[in-house]
């Protein structure tokens, strides 16, 4: 009969540890569910158009999040393609020397200097360097007007005079992301 009490103690200890383990598992699972509920609520709060009065089911919230993320990825891809095409198109420089009718008036004055325009584009930055005679200020104003028409934001404009030459520098942002 000495074996029976030992077996009884072992069984009680086993049941006690088993019920403790079950309680621990329940607590852990409850904490996990609460944490997931908090994370789903946070995810849902990040989605646009959350003004509907009736709450969405969890699968609907996840589907909406997936669709929103996919739409953002598509927008990012489209923006990258646009940026790359604009960068490819804009990485070049121009030098312009003209004898068009608007420049003829300036050249007809005695000692007038033929205007020279250099345009440097890099990404969204456009730099215009204009070299003219002292009496050709209207060309500078035409450049500013053209940049405005093309919806470029002039961020810097300066000039300097040396002898009978005026040097103008204009920097503009042509597009922004």
Residue, then its C-alpha position, 0 to 999 in steps of 0.5 A: x500500500x506504500x505505492x498507492x500514496x506515491x502514485x496519488x501524489x504524482x497524479x495530483x502534481x501532474x494535474x496541478x502542473x497541467x492546469x497551471x500550464x493551461x491557464x498560462x496558455x490561455x493568458x498568453x493566447x488572450x494577450x496575443x489576441x489583444x495585441x492583434x486587435x490593437x495592431x488591426x485597429x492601428x492598420x485600419x486607422x492608417x487607411x483613408x476614407x474611414x468615415x463610414x458609420x458601420x464598422x468593417x469586419x476584420x477581413x474587409x479591413x485587411x482587404x482594404x489595406x491590401x488594395x490601398x498598399x497596392x495602389x500606393x505601390x502603383x503610384x510610386x512606380x508611376x512616379x519613378x517612371x515619370x522622374x526617370x523619363x524627365x531626368x533622361x530628357x533634362x540631362x542636357x545643355x543648350x547654347x543658343x545664339x540667335x539673330x531673330x527679329x527680337x534680337x535684331x533690334x538690340x543688335x542694330x544699336x551701335x556697339x551692341x553685342x549679340x545675346x548668348x543664352x546657355x540653358x543647363x538642365x539637371x533633374x528638376x533644376x533649370x539654369x539659364x545663363x544670359x550674356x547680353x549687351x548693356x541695352x538688351x534688358x528686355x531679353x532677361x524679362x522675356x526669359x522670366x516670362x517664358x519660365x513663368x508660362x512653363x510654370x517653372x518656379x524661379x528660385x534665384x536670379x542675379x546679374x553682373x555687369x562687366x564693361x559693355x556686357x551684362x551677365x544674367x543667371x536664373x535658376x528655376x525648379x521645373x517640377x517637384x516630387 
